Amino acid sequence: MGNLFDDVSRFLETQLEEFLRSHPQLELQALVEQLREQERDTAKLITALENERQRLEQQILATAQDIQTWHARIDKAKAAGRQDLLKAASEREA
């Protein structure tokens, strides 16, 4: 049954190609529509990638702020002479 569908599909594709060759203006219209669709898809992809880039930048900044916070806590633990806090803060910073 699948073979029948393949044959019909090939036949229809051939008929379409012949029709478009005999009507070049329609072939051009089809190509223009394909290009427009690709342009829309590309614009969507660019938007999605830009959103992903912004999300990753925010994630990186949040991680950097977290590191700064723990670095400050390490300095406080050193100043207070608290080795237990110093070790925990160092591990968290890393």
PyRosetta script that sets phi, psi and omega in degrees:
from pyrosetta import init, pose_from_sequence

init()
pose = pose_from_sequence("MGNLFDDVSRFLETQLEEFLRSHPQLELQALVEQLREQERDTAKLITALENERQRLEQQILATAQDIQTWHARIDKAKAAGRQDLLKAASEREA")
pose.set_psi(1, -38.3)
pose.set_omega(1, 178.4)
pose.set_phi(2, -63.4)
pose.set_psi(2, -35.2)
pose.set_omega(2, 179.1)
pose.set_phi(3, -63.6)
pose.set_psi(3, -38.8)
pose.set_omega(3, 178.2)
pose.set_phi(4, -62.0)
pose.set_psi(4, -43.6)
pose.set_omega(4, 178.6)
pose.set_phi(5, -64.0)
pose.set_psi(5, -38.6)
pose.set_omega(5, 177.3)
pose.set_phi(6, -62.9)
pose.set_psi(6, -43.2)
pose.set_omega(6, 179.6)
pose.set_phi(7, -64.2)
pose.set_psi(7, -44.5)
pose.set_omega(7, 179.2)
pose.set_phi(8, -63.9)
pose.set_psi(8, -41.3)
pose.set_omega(8, 179.3)
pose.set_phi(9, -61.7)
pose.set_psi(9, -46.2)
pose.set_omega(9, 178.4)
pose.set_phi(10, -62.4)
pose.set_psi(10, -41.6)
pose.set_omega(10, 178.9)
pose.set_phi(11, -61.0)
pose.set_psi(11, -46.6)
pose.set_omega(11, -179.4)
pose.set_phi(12, -64.8)
pose.set_psi(12, -39.2)
pose.set_omega(12, 177.3)
pose.set_phi(13, -62.6)
pose.set_psi(13, -42.3)
pose.set_omega(13, 178.8)
pose.set_phi(14, -63.3)
pose.set_psi(14, -44.2)
pose.set_omega(14, 179.4)
pose.set_phi(15, -61.9)
pose.set_psi(15, -42.4)
pose.set_omega(15, 178.9)
pose.set_phi(16, -63.6)
pose.set_psi(16, -43.9)
pose.set_omega(16, 179.3)
pose.set_phi(17, -61.3)
pose.set_psi(17, -42.6)
pose.set_omega(17, 179.0)
pose.set_phi(18, -65.1)
pose.set_psi(18, -41.8)
pose.set_omega(18, 179.2)
pose.set_phi(19, -62.0)
pose.set_psi(19, -45.0)
pose.set_omega(19, -179.2)
pose.set_phi(20, -66.4)
pose.set_psi(20, -36.0)
pose.set_omega(20, 177.7)
pose.set_phi(21, -65.1)
pose.set_psi(21, -33.8)
pose.set_omega(21, 179.9)
pose.set_phi(22, -82.6)
pose.set_psi(22, -11.2)
pose.set_omega(22, 177.3)
pose.set_phi(23, -130.7)
pose.set_psi(23, 77.9)
pose.set_omega(23, -173.8)
pose.set_phi(24, -59.8)
pose.set_psi(24, -31.8)
pose.set_omega(24, -179.7)
pose.set_phi(25, -64.8)
pose.set_psi(25, -35.5)
pose.set_omega(25, 177.2)
pose.set_phi(26, -70.8)
pose.set_psi(26, -36.0)
pose.set_omega(26, 176.9)
pose.set_phi(27, -62.7)
pose.set_psi(27, -42.0)
pose.set_omega(27, 177.7)
pose.set_phi(28, -64.3)
pose.set_psi(28, -41.0)
pose.set_omega(28, 178.2)
pose.set_phi(29, -61.9)
pose.set_psi(29, -40.7)
pose.set_omega(29, 178.7)
pose.set_phi(30, -64.0)
pose.set_psi(30, -41.8)
pose.set_omega(30, 178.5)
pose.set_phi(31, -64.9)
pose.set_psi(31, -41.0)
pose.set_omega(31, 178.5)
pose.set_phi(32, -62.5)
pose.set_psi(32, -42.7)
pose.set_omega(32, 179.1)
pose.set_phi(33, -64.4)
pose.set_psi(33, -39.0)
pose.set_omega(33, 176.3)
pose.set_phi(34, -61.3)
pose.set_psi(34, -43.6)
pose.set_omega(34, 179.7)
pose.set_phi(35, -64.1)
pose.set_psi(35, -40.4)
pose.set_omega(35, 178.5)
pose.set_phi(36, -63.6)
pose.set_psi(36, -41.1)
pose.set_omega(36, 178.8)
pose.set_phi(37, -64.5)
pose.set_psi(37, -41.8)
pose.set_omega(37, 177.0)
pose.set_phi(38, -63.5)
pose.set_psi(38, -38.2)
pose.set_omega(38, 178.5)
pose.set_phi(39, -64.1)
pose.set_psi(39, -42.6)
pose.set_omega(39, 177.6)
pose.set_phi(40, -62.8)
pose.set_psi(40, -44.8)
pose.set_omega(40, 179.5)
pose.set_phi(41, -62.0)
pose.set_psi(41, -40.8)
pose.set_omega(41, 179.5)
pose.set_phi(42, -65.2)
pose.set_psi(42, -41.6)
pose.set_omega(42, 178.6)
pose.set_phi(43, -62.9)
pose.set_psi(43, -40.4)
pose.set_omega(43, 177.6)
pose.set_phi(44, -63.7)
pose.set_psi(44, -42.1)
pose.set_omega(44, 179.8)
pose.set_phi(45, -64.6)
pose.set_psi(45, -42.1)
pose.set_omega(45, 178.1)
pose.set_phi(46, -61.0)
pose.set_psi(46, -43.2)
pose.set_omega(46, 179.1)
pose.set_phi(47, -62.5)
pose.set_psi(47, -44.9)
pose.set_omega(47, 179.7)
pose.set_phi(48, -62.8)
pose.set_psi(48, -41.7)
pose.set_omega(48, 179.7)
pose.set_phi(49, -68.2)
pose.set_psi(49, -36.6)
pose.set_omega(49, 177.2)
pose.set_phi(50, -64.7)
pose.set_psi(50, -42.2)
pose.set_omega(50, 177.3)
pose.set_phi(51, -62.4)
pose.set_psi(51, -41.5)
pose.set_omega(51, 178.6)
pose.set_phi(52, -64.7)
pose.set_psi(52, -40.9)
pose.set_omega(52, 178.3)
pose.set_phi(53, -61.2)
pose.set_psi(53, -44.7)
pose.set_omega(53, 179.6)
pose.set_phi(54, -63.6)
pose.set_psi(54, -40.7)
pose.set_omega(54, 178.9)
pose.set_phi(55, -62.8)
pose.set_psi(55, -43.0)
pose.set_omega(55, 179.6)
pose.set_phi(56, -66.8)
pose.set_psi(56, -37.9)
pose.set_omega(56, 176.5)
pose.set_phi(57, -61.4)
pose.set_psi(57, -43.6)
pose.set_omega(57, 178.9)
pose.set_phi(58, -63.4)
pose.set_psi(58, -39.2)
pose.set_omega(58, 178.8)
pose.set_phi(59, -65.5)
pose.set_psi(59, -41.2)
pose.set_omega(59, 178.4)
pose.set_phi(60, -64.4)
pose.set_psi(60, -43.9)
pose.set_omega(60, 179.1)
pose.set_phi(61, -63.3)
pose.set_psi(61, -39.6)
pose.set_omega(61, 178.6)
pose.set_phi(62, -64.1)
pose.set_psi(62, -39.8)
pose.set_omega(62, 177.9)
pose.set_phi(63, -65.4)
pose.set_psi(63, -42.0)
pose.set_omega(63, 178.6)
pose.set_phi(64, -62.8)
pose.set_psi(64, -41.1)
pose.set_omega(64, 177.9)
pose.set_phi(65, -65.1)
pose.set_psi(65, -38.6)
pose.set_omega(65, 177.7)
pose.set_phi(66, -62.3)
pose.set_psi(66, -42.5)
pose.set_omega(66, 178.3)
pose.set_phi(67, -62.9)
pose.set_psi(67, -43.3)
pose.set_omega(67, 178.7)
pose.set_phi(68, -60.9)
pose.set_psi(68, -41.6)
pose.set_omega(68, 179.6)
pose.set_phi(69, -60.7)
pose.set_psi(69, -46.8)
pose.set_omega(69, -178.6)
pose.set_phi(70, -70.7)
pose.set_psi(70, -30.1)
pose.set_omega(70, 176.0)
pose.set_phi(71, -64.7)
pose.set_psi(71, -41.9)
pose.set_omega(71, 177.9)
pose.set_phi(72, -64.0)
pose.set_psi(72, -37.4)
pose.set_omega(72, 178.5)
pose.set_phi(73, -67.4)
pose.set_psi(73, -33.8)
pose.set_omega(73, 175.5)
pose.set_phi(74, -62.2)
pose.set_psi(74, -46.2)
pose.set_omega(74, 179.0)
pose.set_phi(75, -60.0)
pose.set_psi(75, -40.9)
pose.set_omega(75, 179.1)
pose.set_phi(76, -66.0)
pose.set_psi(76, -41.3)
pose.set_omega(76, -179.8)
pose.set_phi(77, -65.7)
pose.set_psi(77, -38.2)
pose.set_omega(77, 176.9)
pose.set_phi(78, -63.2)
pose.set_psi(78, -45.9)
pose.set_omega(78, -178.2)
pose.set_phi(79, -63.3)
pose.set_psi(79, -33.8)
pose.set_omega(79, -179.0)
pose.set_phi(80, -85.8)
pose.set_psi(80, -9.1)
pose.set_omega(80, -179.9)
pose.set_phi(81, 73.2)
pose.set_psi(81, 25.1)
pose.set_omega(81, -177.9)
pose.set_phi(82, -97.0)
pose.set_psi(82, 95.2)
pose.set_omega(82, -178.1)
pose.set_phi(83, -65.9)
pose.set_psi(83, -34.0)
pose.set_omega(83, 179.7)
pose.set_phi(84, -64.5)
pose.set_psi(84, -43.8)
pose.set_omega(84, 179.1)
pose.set_phi(85, -71.0)
pose.set_psi(85, -36.5)
pose.set_omega(85, 179.5)
pose.set_phi(86, -61.6)
pose.set_psi(86, -45.2)
pose.set_omega(86, 179.9)
pose.set_phi(87, -63.5)
pose.set_psi(87, -46.1)
pose.set_omega(87, -178.5)
pose.set_phi(88, -64.1)
pose.set_psi(88, -42.8)
pose.set_omega(88, 179.8)
pose.set_phi(89, -67.2)
pose.set_psi(89, -37.0)
pose.set_omega(89, 177.7)
pose.set_phi(90, -64.9)
pose.set_psi(90, -41.7)
pose.set_omega(90, 178.6)
pose.set_phi(91, -64.9)
pose.set_psi(91, -42.0)
pose.set_omega(91, 179.9)
pose.set_phi(92, -66.0)
pose.set_psi(92, -39.0)
pose.set_omega(92, 179.9)
pose.set_phi(93, -63.6)
pose.set_psi(93, -40.7)
pose.set_omega(93, -178.9)
pose.set_phi(94, -66.8)
pose.dump_pdb("model.pdb")
